[in-house]
């Protein structure tokens, strides 16, 4: 497996197995898609880190959209799974981190995302091409 194989584009099919982290992953991706997130990327962390199973990175067009996506995602996770998430960065909403346990979500304004370039950091130098929106 090459470094670029580890970054997967956003998935739209429903999770078919009973793994709770996969179901949570699908919930996160669907929520971000519903809220019109831009350039959503999912990075599997298995074998790279023990902090989570997936890292999801997405952008919003403004601080207002980033804050709204984060708030709605936290509410959806709470209503679907019954567990609360931890949120950092919501007051400024330039970069909001949502810790949902098995899934870590980073929501950015585009300028902040390009500055930090987390995709490149977690792919050890090979940043993925932006995902075409459907």
Phi, psi and omega per residue, in radians:
X1 nan 2.291 3.104
X2 -1.549 2.965 -3.133
X3 -1.084 -0.625 -3.125
X4 -1.274 -0.366 3.094
X5 -1.202 -0.358 -3.067
X6 -1.351 -0.232 3.124
X7 -1.787 2.166 -3.099
X8 -1.976 2.485 3.024
X9 -1.202 2.877 -3.125
X10 -0.994 2.429 -3.136
X11 -1.763 2.532 -3.141
X12 -2.042 -0.159 3.137
X13 -1.415 2.679 3.140
X14 -1.282 2.565 3.101
X15 -1.167 2.313 -3.078
X16 -1.794 -0.360 3.129
X17 -1.657 3.010 -3.014
X18 -1.588 0.123 -3.125
X19 -1.127 2.098 -3.104
X20 -1.045 -0.613 -3.137
X21 -1.222 -0.569 3.080
X22 -1.210 -0.686 3.102
X23 -1.149 -0.720 3.092
X24 -1.121 -0.696 3.098
X25 -1.040 -0.818 3.113
X26 -1.091 -0.707 3.109
X27 -1.066 -0.775 3.126
X28 -1.084 -0.847 -3.111
X29 -1.107 -0.700 3.121
X30 -1.158 -0.757 3.132
X31 -1.056 -0.796 3.139
X32 -1.136 -0.678 3.100
X33 -1.131 -0.759 3.113
X34 -1.061 -0.590 -3.115
X35 -1.597 0.208 3.062
X36 1.063 0.759 3.030
X37 -1.113 2.633 -3.099
X38 -1.888 2.434 3.059
X39 0.890 0.971 3.120
X40 -1.314 2.259 3.132
X41 -2.263 2.366 3.075
X42 -1.981 2.227 -3.117
X43 -2.037 1.996 3.060
X44 -1.200 2.295 -3.087
X45 -1.781 -0.029 3.127
X46 -0.998 2.235 3.141
X47 1.489 -0.213 3.111
X48 -1.840 -0.623 -3.056
X49 -2.745 2.680 3.092
X50 -1.755 0.115 -3.088
X51 -1.258 -0.509 -3.113
X52 -2.904 2.986 3.077
X53 -1.502 -0.564 -3.140
X54 -2.461 2.621 2.929
X55 -2.074 2.221 3.120
X56 -1.990 2.270 -3.129
X57 -2.142 2.310 3.132
X58 -2.613 2.842 3.114
X59 -2.094 2.684 2.971
X60 -2.054 2.789 -3.062
X61 -1.372 -0.298 -3.112
X62 -2.669 2.939 3.089
X63 -1.092 -0.618 3.127
X64 -1.099 -0.774 3.131
X65 -1.170 -0.713 3.123
X66 -1.052 -0.815 3.136
X67 -1.105 -0.726 3.138
X68 -1.128 -0.780 3.125
X69 -1.067 -0.740 -3.121
X70 -1.127 -0.793 -3.129
X71 -1.114 -0.808 3.139
X72 -1.130 -0.696 3.129
X73 -1.100 -0.772 3.117
X74 -1.062 -0.739 3.122
X75 -1.136 -0.724 -3.140
X76 -1.153 -0.722 3.123
X77 -1.113 -0.755 3.128
X78 -1.080 -0.778 -3.103
X79 -1.248 -0.587 -3.107
X80 -1.459 -0.641 -3.029
X81 -1.930 -0.339 -3.110
X82 1.447 0.032 3.133
X83 -1.942 2.526 3.117
X84 -1.458 2.651 3.096
X85 -1.931 2.811 3.053
X86 -1.770 2.365 -3.104
X87 -2.161 2.325 3.059
X88 -2.165 2.475 3.043
X89 1.558 0.124 -3.079
X90 -1.137 -0.658 -3.115
X91 -1.032 -0.699 3.128
X92 -1.629 -0.527 3.064
X93 1.006 0.509 2.963
X94 -1.413 -0.716 3.099
X95 -2.491 1.988 3.128
X96 -1.961 2.238 3.098
X97 -1.871 2.259 3.105
X98 -2.074 2.058 3.113
X99 -1.748 1.827 -3.138
X100 -1.811 0.390 -3.139
X101 1.512 -1.583 -3.119
X102 -1.333 -0.279 -3.103
X103 -2.217 2.275 3.024
X104 -1.889 2.245 -3.110
X105 -2.064 2.258 3.049
X106 -1.983 2.116 3.076
X107 -1.996 2.252 -3.032
X108 -2.223 2.753 2.751
X109 -1.379 2.603 -3.037
X110 -0.968 -0.705 -3.103
X111 -1.139 -0.695 -3.132
X112 -1.226 -0.695 3.118
X113 -1.075 -0.777 -3.127
X114 -1.185 -0.521 3.110
X115 -1.179 -0.846 -3.085
X116 -1.430 -0.556 3.040
X117 0.823 0.999 -3.116
X118 -1.066 -0.581 3.125
X119 -1.003 -0.754 -3.138
X120 -1.154 -0.721 -3.135
X121 -1.089 -0.772 -3.086
X122 -1.424 -0.190 3.099
X123 -1.829 0.207 3.072
X124 0.935 0.809 3.010
X125 1.861 -0.269 -3.110
X126 -1.908 1.622 3.137
X127 -1.271 2.455 -3.142
X128 -1.337 2.725 3.009
X129 -1.248 2.573 3.104
X130 -1.001 2.552 -3.134
X131 -1.463 2.276 3.116
X132 -1.187 2.318 3.111
X133 -1.350 2.483 -3.125
X134 -1.698 nan nan
